[in-house]
Amino acid sequence: MTTVSLTDVSGYLPGEPVPAEFYTAYPGAEDKLRDSPMFRVPPLRHHVAPGETNVDLIERATRPLIERHGAAEIRSVDVLLVHSQLPDIPFVGAGTEVARRLGLKPRWLIDVANAGCASFVHMLQLARQLLTGTDARTALICNAQTTAGQLFTQSEVRGLAQAAIPGDGCGVGYLTTSAAAPVLDVVARHLGDHAGEMTAVLDDGRRYWEPGASQLRIGFTESGVAEVLARGNRLVPEVVTELCEGLGVGTEEIDLLVTNQPNRTFLTNWREALGLPPERHADTFDLCGNLFGAGIPVTLDQAVRAGRVRDGDLVVLGGFAHAGDYAGAAAIRWNAGGTAAA
């Protein structure tokens, strides 16, 4: 069977760090969720600039890959997968514009709409299938997150507990059919029972494309948050444990765990459930907040740059999406190959 490797990863964070006071000092409406562990405020996050798009972030996140591997190699990728949150325009995905901007001519180009905060794992699985099941040999998987500086800074949303948690950023993975840093396995669950439980709300009852004055926000409720906390605490350890059992290793043998990072409560509970000390569970929550789908590749990139990942390490990526409609985990035997750690 063809071996597929996560050969390299890179990330990009827009602008200067935005302090918590940008939100906590802003007058807000009464919000019963303000003391929830789901919404404990990180010190910093990044915001896209006005007019900065998903494609802009992906282009900037890809530059280190071009510098390390050469423009010709990156431009020749066979597969391009893109997850954008928030989409910049209706109808048209970001993928074709990414291809144009980077000079790519992929044979497989897919804008991925599902798997949310764990979409990097989902795209890793999709790319792996394409690289083993077709004659494609290289892939770029891209996560762009631009919601924080746009949706959550609206005047009627900024004062809500939910607003201070997200941050913007982008992460890109480069996959090849090589043994450089092999993807050992991927476990994924699409959980239709929880589909539709994450909702967008407009207080005047209109649909988001209809004219009106109310501002779009996420429809969190006390009961809904409690359910998501309980579900998320269970889902990520379950898929990571299933992954490790399939590989014949214990979860305590994971050298580095990288997950999505909705809040500090999840991060603590996940590593404790898996028997890992804090130093083996990387996160960028205090610096970046909840980066949604970009959280896994951005955090992995920063861990690699900081020298936290050694050749031969078992690296596990894991997370869940939305209110729990997807959960996935992937295992990689890391090997920088003289490029990813450069």
C-alpha positions in Angstrom: 0.0 0.0 0.0 1.2 3.5 -0.8 2.6 5.4 2.2 1.4 8.9 2.6 3.3 11.4 4.8 2.5 14.7 6.3 5.8 16.0 5.0 5.5 19.5 6.3 3.1 22.0 8.0 3.1 25.8 8.2 0.9 28.4 9.8 0.1 32.1 9.7 -1.5 34.5 12.3 -2.7 37.8 11.0 -2.0 41.2 12.6 -0.8 42.0 16.1 -2.2 40.1 19.1 -5.5 41.5 20.4 -5.8 41.6 24.2 -8.7 40.2 26.2 -9.7 43.8 27.2 -10.9 44.4 23.7 -13.9 42.3 24.7 -14.0 42.3 28.5 -13.9 46.1 28.7 -16.7 46.4 26.1 -20.2 47.1 27.4 -22.2 44.0 27.0 -25.7 42.7 27.5 -26.5 40.3 30.4 -25.3 36.9 29.4 -26.0 33.9 31.6 -23.1 32.0 29.9 -20.4 34.4 31.0 -19.3 32.2 33.8 -19.4 29.0 31.8 -16.1 27.0 31.5 -16.9 27.0 27.7 -16.2 30.8 27.6 -13.3 31.5 29.9 -11.4 34.2 28.1 -7.9 33.6 26.7 -5.3 36.5 27.1 -4.7 37.0 23.4 -6.0 36.2 19.9 -5.4 37.5 16.4 -7.9 39.2 14.0 -7.9 39.5 10.3 -7.7 43.1 8.9 -10.6 44.6 7.1 -10.8 43.1 3.7 -8.3 40.3 4.5 -9.7 37.1 3.0 -9.4 33.3 3.5 -7.3 33.2 0.3 -4.9 35.9 1.7 -4.3 33.8 4.8 -3.7 30.6 2.8 -1.3 32.4 0.5 0.7 33.7 3.5 0.6 30.4 5.3 1.9 28.6 2.2 5.0 30.8 1.8 7.2 28.9 4.2 6.4 25.7 2.3 7.4 27.3 -0.9 10.7 28.5 0.7 11.5 25.1 2.1 10.4 22.9 -0.9 10.6 25.2 -3.8 7.9 26.9 -5.9 7.9 24.3 -8.6 7.2 21.5 -6.1 4.3 23.2 -4.4 2.8 24.5 -7.7 2.7 20.9 -9.0 0.5 19.5 -6.2 -2.2 17.1 -7.5 -4.7 17.6 -4.7 -6.0 20.8 -3.1 -8.4 20.7 -0.2 -9.6 23.9 1.4 -11.8 24.6 4.5 -12.9 28.2 5.0 -14.6 29.6 8.1 -16.1 32.2 7.5 -16.6 31.8 3.7 -15.9 35.1 2.0 -18.7 35.0 -0.6 -21.7 32.9 -1.2 -21.8 30.1 -3.9 -18.0 30.1 -4.7 -15.5 28.3 -2.5 -12.0 29.6 -1.9 -10.2 26.7 -3.5 -10.2 27.9 -7.1 -8.9 31.4 -6.0 -6.2 29.7 -3.9 -5.2 27.7 -7.0 -5.0 30.9 -9.1 -3.1 32.9 -6.5 -0.5 30.1 -5.9 -0.2 29.1 -9.5 -1.6 25.6 -8.9 -3.2 23.3 -11.4 -4.6 20.5 -9.2 -6.5 17.6 -10.7 -8.5 17.3 -7.5 -9.8 20.5 -6.0 -12.4 20.3 -3.2 -13.8 23.0 -0.9 -14.6 21.1 2.3 -17.6 22.4 4.3 -17.9 19.9 7.1 -15.9 18.7 10.1 -15.4 22.2 11.4 -12.8 22.4 14.2 -11.5 18.9 13.3 -11.5 19.5 9.5 -7.7 19.2 9.3 -8.1 15.6 10.3 -10.9 15.1 7.9 -8.9 16.6 5.0 -5.9 14.5 6.0 -8.1 11.4 5.6 -9.5 12.6 2.3 -6.1 13.5 0.9 -4.7 10.2 2.1 -7.5 8.3 0.3 -6.8 10.3 -2.9 -3.1 9.7 -2.8 -3.5 6.0 -2.3 -6.5 5.4 -4.6 -5.4 7.4 -7.6 -2.2 8.4 -9.3 -2.1 11.6 -7.4 1.2 12.0 -5.4 1.1 15.3 -3.5 -1.6 17.4 -1.7 -2.1 20.7 0.1 -4.7 20.8 2.8 -5.6 24.3 4.0 -7.6 25.6 7.0 -8.4 29.3 7.0 -10.3 30.9 10.0 -11.5 34.5 9.7 -14.6 34.5 11.9 -13.1 36.2 15.0 -12.3 39.6 13.5 -15.5 39.7 11.5 -18.5 38.0 13.0 -17.5 38.3 16.7 -16.5 42.0 16.6 -20.0 43.1 15.5 -21.3 45.8 17.9 -24.2 43.6 19.2 -22.1 40.4 19.5 -18.8 41.8 20.9 -20.3 42.1 24.4 -21.4 38.4 24.5 -19.5 35.7 26.3 -19.0 33.8 23.1 -17.2 36.7 21.3 -13.9 36.8 23.2 -12.9 33.1 22.6 -12.2 32.8 18.9 -9.1 34.0 17.0 -8.1 34.1 13.4 -5.4 32.2 11.6 -4.5 29.7 9.0 -2.6 26.4 8.8 -1.5 24.4 5.7 -0.3 20.8 5.5 1.8 19.3 2.6 1.3 15.6 2.0 3.4 13.4 -0.3 3.6 9.7 -1.2 6.8 9.1 0.7 7.9 7.6 4.0 9.1 11.0 5.3 6.5 11.3 8.2 4.0 8.5 7.5 0.3 8.9 8.4 -0.1 5.6 10.3 -3.9 5.7 10.6 -7.0 7.9 10.7 -10.1 7.3 12.8 -13.2 9.3 11.9 -16.8 9.4 13.0 -19.6 11.4 11.3 -22.3 11.6 14.0 -25.5 12.5 12.3 -27.5 12.4 15.6 -25.9 15.7 16.5 -26.2 17.4 13.2 -27.9 20.8 13.2 -27.4 21.3 16.9 -25.0 24.2 16.3 -27.2 27.1 15.0 -26.8 30.7 13.9 -29.2 33.2 15.3 -30.7 36.5 14.2 -32.9 38.1 16.8 -35.4 39.4 14.3 -36.0 35.8 13.1 -34.9 36.4 9.5 -32.7 34.1 7.5 -29.1 35.3 7.2 -29.5 36.4 3.5 -32.7 38.4 4.1 -32.4 42.1 4.7 -32.6 43.3 8.2 -30.7 45.0 11.1 -30.0 42.3 13.6 -26.5 40.8 13.8 -25.6 37.1 13.3 -24.3 35.2 16.3 -24.0 31.6 17.4 -27.1 30.2 19.1 -25.6 29.0 22.4 -28.0 28.1 25.3 -27.3 27.0 28.8 -28.6 23.5 28.2 -26.9 23.3 24.8 -23.5 24.3 26.2 -23.8 21.7 29.0 -24.5 19.0 26.4 -21.6 20.0 24.2 -19.2 20.1 27.2 -20.2 16.6 28.2 -20.1 15.3 24.6 -16.8 16.9 23.8 -15.2 15.6 26.9 -16.1 12.1 25.8 -15.7 12.2 22.0 -12.0 13.2 21.7 -10.6 10.7 24.2 -12.8 8.0 22.5 -11.4 8.5 19.0 -7.8 8.9 20.2 -8.1 5.7 22.2 -9.6 3.8 19.3 -6.8 5.1 17.1 -4.1 4.0 19.5 -5.7 0.6 20.0 -5.6 0.0 16.3 -1.9 0.8 16.3 -1.3 -1.4 19.3 0.0 1.3 21.6 -1.4 2.9 24.7 -2.5 6.5 24.8 0.2 7.2 27.3 2.8 6.4 24.6 1.7 9.5 22.5 4.7 11.8 22.3 2.7 14.8 21.3 -1.0 15.3 21.2 -2.4 18.2 19.2 -6.2 18.9 19.3 -8.6 21.6 18.5 -8.8 24.1 21.4 -12.3 25.4 22.2 -11.4 26.2 25.8 -9.1 25.3 28.7 -11.6 22.9 30.2 -11.5 20.6 27.2 -7.8 20.7 26.9 -7.3 19.7 30.5 -9.9 17.0 30.5 -8.7 15.5 27.3 -5.1 15.1 28.3 -6.1 13.8 31.7 -8.4 11.2 30.2 -5.6 10.0 27.9 -3.0 9.9 30.7 -0.7 12.6 29.3 1.2 15.3 31.1 0.7 18.9 30.0 4.1 19.1 28.2 2.9 16.4 25.8 -0.3 18.2 24.8 0.5 21.2 22.7 -1.9 24.1 22.5 -1.8 27.8 21.5 -5.0 28.8 23.3 -3.5 31.6 25.5 -1.9 33.1 22.4 -4.5 32.5 19.8 -7.8 31.6 21.4 -10.1 29.1 19.6 -8.8 28.9 16.1 -11.5 26.5 15.0 -10.2 24.3 12.1 -6.9 26.2 11.9 -6.1 25.2 15.5 -4.6 21.8 14.8 -2.2 22.8 12.0 -1.2 26.2 13.5 -0.4 24.5 16.9 1.5 21.7 15.2 3.5 24.2 13.2 4.4 26.1 16.3 5.3 23.0 18.2 7.6 21.9 15.4 9.3 25.3 15.2 9.8 25.3 19.0 11.6 21.9 18.8 8.9 20.0 20.7 8.7 17.3 18.1 11.6 14.9 17.5 12.1 12.5 14.7 10.4 9.2 15.5 7.8 10.8 17.8 4.3 9.5 17.7 2.2 12.6 17.0 -1.6 12.3 17.3 -4.0 14.9 16.0 -7.5 14.9 17.3 -10.7 16.9 17.7 -14.4 17.3 17.4 -16.6 19.6 15.4 -19.6 21.9 16.0 -21.9 20.4 18.7 -20.4 16.9 18.1 -21.4 16.0 14.6 -17.8 14.8 13.7 -14.9 13.5 15.7 -11.6 12.3 14.3 -8.0 11.5 15.2 -4.9 10.8 13.1 -1.5 9.3 14.0 1.8 10.4 12.4 5.3 9.0 12.9 7.1 12.3 12.8 10.2 12.8 10.6 11.3 16.3 9.8 13.4 15.1 6.9 15.6 18.2 7.2 12.8 20.5 5.9 9.9 20.7 8.3 12.2 21.6 11.2 14.3 24.1 9.2 
